[in-house]
Amino acid sequence: MSDDSPDNITESAPTAAAMIALAGAPNAGKSTLLNRILGRRLSIATPKPQTTQTRILGIEMRGRTQLVFTDTPGIHNPRGAIHELMVGRARASISGADIVCWLIDTSKGIRRIDREELPRLAAQAAREQSAGPQAHRDPDADVDVEPEVVSQVDPHDDAIAELFHDDDHDDDDDNDDDDAYGESDKSDYEAYENPDGQKLVVVLNKVDVAAKPALLPLMKELGELAPNIEVFTTSALRGEGVEDLVEHLITLAPEGPLLFPEDAVTDRPVEFMVAEYVREQLFHRLQQELPYRVAVKVDLHERRKKTEYFEASIYVDAESARKIIIGAGGKNIKAIGTSARKRAEELVDGKVFLKLEVRVKKNWQDDAGFLEELGL
């Protein structure tokens, strides 16, 4: 967070705001980067690819400039209704952005999806420069923005040091190789290109685990894929290079009114965030494919005296999965609930009671009505 405060800035000073899409292949570190910029764990981050299922919006004020980040699902070849929705959300966010931050996992190099997307995004950026200054995009134009805004709260000091211990680099269970982006997806991209153009920044992330000599050929290929585009090297996990990236984004933000209140952190309601925290713990604690067969929905939220009371349902597609999540003597579900509750208490800056139930709903991944209830 910046040390600049509204009290030190004249109210007559012009404001600027930008919609910034954090995009790229699955598990490139988009959620970790967003959390690092905001100084809080807003978006869930796990070692497994495709953890982010829908658009998460994070808002950062720097002086009189508001940076509105959208943490998008990784772009991949969709298989099934839920994955089609995930990729659709990602593409809508790119379409509606003033700036696209395209993240590349440096340790894996430039992949097929990067080679397909970057030239088109670079062409849009070139049109932006030739067309002159553009008004920033309406955040409601291409993505569904929830009416409720979660206001900023000061995270607990003793939690800050642990904000980014998400094992972001330990991604042995990675299925986002070159075949994750098929030729059939090319036409889909053309459907969401923005005729006004937009600015593009490429971020080589996870440089802390990449061999330094490997950076030179990556930079050379990027120069061919996206000529004259700014490239930043970062380690979102450690914070290296992140502030330089943010300062550059500030210079790109178009002058105009703020898109959200100055104290806003996200457009997502607290119920959505609590469901995400439960889902994050499921990813951390469950092995192999089981986390991808799980959905979470908050059924009840009310304030009881000085406690925020939540009841949430964890949906699985088979009874065997339900038994695994509950665990022997309820051990697993208790641990999941305890960790998720602590995250929720950081968010609301107060006491939280979280009750979890595990329910079986067969084929929920292909139930369009249920996916809509989940906010996907």
N, C-alpha and C positions, 0 to 999 in steps of 0.2 A: 504494500500500500504506500502511496506517496505521502510525504510529510506535508504537502500543500493542503491547506484547509480553506474552506470558503471564507473564513473570517479574515484571511490574509489577502483576499482577492476582491477587487472592487466589483460591486454588483453590476456596474455598467460595462465591464469587460465582455467582449463577445464570447459566445459559447460555440463549441463544436461537438459533433457527435458522429459516430460511425458504427454501422453494423458490420461486424467482422466474423466471417465464417472460418472456424477451425476445421479444416477438411483434410482428407487423405485416406490412405489405406487403413484397414483395421489395425489397431494396436500400434499406431505410430506415436502415441503419447499425447493425443489431443486433450484428454481429460486431465492428465497430470499437468500439462501446460496451463490450462485454464485455472486449476487450483493454485498453481504457483503464482500466477498473475494476481489472483484475487486475495491470496494470503489465507485461504480457508479451503477446506475440502467441500466444495459445492457439488461437483460432478463426481460420480463414483468412478474409481479406477482400479482395475485388477490386472493380473498378468495375462488373463485370457482375452483373445480378440473378440470384437463385437459385443463388448460389455454394454456400451451405450446403445440403447434401443430407440431413443427418440431425441429430439432436439432439447438440449439444456441451455438455457440462456443465463449468462453471468455478466454483471454490470460493474464496471470499474470507473470511478471518477478520478481524474488526474487534473487538478486545478479546475479550469473551466471546460475541460474536454471530457466527454463521456464516451467510453469504449464499451460497446455492447457486443459481447462475444457469444456466438452460438457454437456449442460443442456438439458436433454432428456425429451420427453413427458412421463407422467406416464404410466407404463405398466398396461394394463387393458384388459378386454375381448372386442375385437374390434367388433363394429356394424356398418357396412357400409364402403365404400371405404376410406373415410377420416380417420376413426379410424384405419383401417388396415394400412394405410400409417404412422400414428402417432406411432403405436406400432412397425412397421417395422423399423422406424428411431431409436427408442429407442434401439431396439435389435442390430441394426447395430453398434451403438455407443458403446454398451457394448462389442461387439465382437472385435472392433478395439482398445480397451483401454488397456493401460499398467496397470492402476489402476482403480478399480471400487469402488466408494463411494456409498454404498447402504444406503439410508436414510429411517428412520422409524419415523413416527409421534408418539412420545412417549405418547401423550395424548390419542391415540387410541389403543396403544399396538401393539403387533405383530399380523399381519393379515395373511390370507391364502396365499396371494401372496408372503409374506416374507418367510413363511414356505416352499413354493415350490422352490423359487429361491436361497435362501441363501445356502442350502447344496450343490447345484451344483457349485455356485460361490466359495464356500470354497474348494471344490474338485479341482477346477482349480488353486486356490492359492497354494494348497499343491503340485500340479504337478510343479508349477513354482519353488518352493523351491528345489524340488528334481532334476529338470532339470538343475539348476544352472542359472547364469545371462543370461538374454535375451536382445537382442537389442530391442529398443523401436519400436512400430509399426508405420507403415507409415500412416499419417493422411488421405491420399487419398485412402487407401486400402479398407475401408469399408463404408466410408461416402463421400458424394459429397461435396467437399470444393470449395467454390466460389473463383475465381481468385483474386477478389478485396479485399484488407485488409483495414479496418478502422484503421487509426493510432490513437495513444493515444492523448487525449486532457485532460487538467486539468479541472475537474468539478468545477462549480462555488462554492465558499466557502459557500454561504448562502443556497445552495441547499443540501449540504452534510447532514445536520441535518435532512432533510426530505427524505433521500434516501430510508428509509426502513419503512415508514408509509404506508404499503400496506395492513393493516388489515389481515395479513397472517394467524392469528389464528381464525378469525371469519368465519369459514367454515360450516355454518349451512346447506348449499346446497351441501351436500356431497353424492355422489353416488358410492363411491369406497369401498364398504363393501366386506365381504368375497366372495360374489357371483360374484365379478368383475373379478375374475380370474378363468376360468372354467377348468375342467379336460382336455378338448379338446386342451388346449394350451400347454400341457406338451411336445408333440412331436415337437412343433415349437421351443422350447428352445434348444433341442438337435441339431437343424440345425445350430445354431449360436454359439455353444460352440467353444472356441479357443483351438486347440490342444496344443499350446505352453503354455497355462496357463497364469494367470495374478494375480496381487496382489489385495487383497480385504480389504477394510476398512468399518466397519459398523458405521453409525452415528445415534445416538438416538437424534433426533432433537425435538425442541419445549419443552425442559425440563422446561422452565419457566412457562408453564401452566399445567404441569403434577405433580401429587402428588408425593413427594419424596419417600414414601414407595413403590410406584409402580415400581420404578427403579430396585429394587432387584430381583423380579421375572422375569422382562424382561431380565436382565443380565444373570440370570440362564438359561433361555430358549435359549438365544443367544449362550451361551456356549455349549449347546447341538446341536443347528442347525449349528453353524460354529465354531468348536473347534479351539483354538489357533489363533483366528482372533482378531486384535486390534479393540476395541470399544471406540468411543468417544461420549461424551454428549455435545450437543450444543443448543444454542438458536440463530439461524441465525438472527432472528428479532432483538435481543438485542446485538448480537456479542459475547455472552458468549461461551467460549470454541473454537471459530473459529480459533484463532491464533494457538492454540495447534494442531489442526487438520492440518492446513497448514504446520506447521513446520514438522510434521510427513510425510506429502506427499512429502516434499522436500527430506527427507532422502530416500524415495522409488524411486525417479526419476532416471532412468538409465543415465549414462554418455553418451554424444553424442552431435551432432550438434543441434542447435536450430531449431525448426520446422517453426518458423515465425520470421519476423523482430522484434528486441527488443522493438520497440515502438508500435507494433500492439496491438490492443484491441480485435478485432474480425475478423473473415474471412467474415462476412456478409457485403454486400454493404449497403450504407447509405439508399438506397431506401427500402430495406427490413426492416431496423430498423424503419424507419418512418411508414411503414405499420403496424408494430407491436405496435408502440405507439398508433396509432389510434385504433387498435383492443383492446388494454389494456383499453382504456377509454370506449369502448363499453361494456366490461365486468364489469367495475366499475359502469356504469350508467344505464345499462339495467337489468331487472329483469328476474328471472327464466331461462327458456331455450333459450330465444331470442339470447343471445350472441353466442350460439353454432350454430346458423343459419346464421351467418354473416362472410363474408370474406372481406379482404381489399387488394387492389392492387394499387401500385403507377404507374400511367400512364405516367407521365412526371416529369422530374427533370432537371433543368438547372439553371445556375447562372445568375442573372440579376443584373448588377452593384454589389452592396455589399450584395445582398440578395440571399439566396438559395430558389428557387421557386419550389414547388411541387404541382402536381395535382394528387389526389387519388380517386379511386372509392370504395365505400362500397357496396358490393353485398349482397342481401337478397333473400330469396326464395318465398316471397309473398308481395303483395302490402300493406297488413295490417302492415307488419313488417317495410316497408319503411316509412309509416306514423308515426309509433312510434319513429323511429330513428330521423326523422326530427323534430318532436314535434310541438306543437302549435306555429305558427309564426316563425318556425325554431329555437326555443330555445334550443332543445336538440343537434342538429347538430352543432350549434354555440359553445356550451359548450364543446362538444367532440373535435372539431377542435382547440379550444383555449388551452385546456390542452395538446393535442398531440403536438401542435406547440411548447409549452414551453419545452417539453421533447426533441424535435428535436433540439431546440436551444442549449440545454445542450450538445448534441452530437456533433454538428458542431462548437460549440463555436462561434456562430454568429447569425445574423438575419435570420429568416425563414418566408416565406409566404406559407401557406398551404390551398389549395382549395379542398373541399370535395364534391362529388356527390354521391347520393344514387341510386343504380340501382337494378332492379329486375331480377334475373336469377334463374328460377325454377330448383330445383333438382341439384344445383351446387355441393352439397356434394358428389354426385355419378358420376360426370363428370370427368373422369380420365385426359382428356386433360386440362381442366380448373384447376384442382388441380396441375398439373405440372406447369402451368403458374404462380400459386401462390407460387411456390417453395416448395411445400409439397411433 
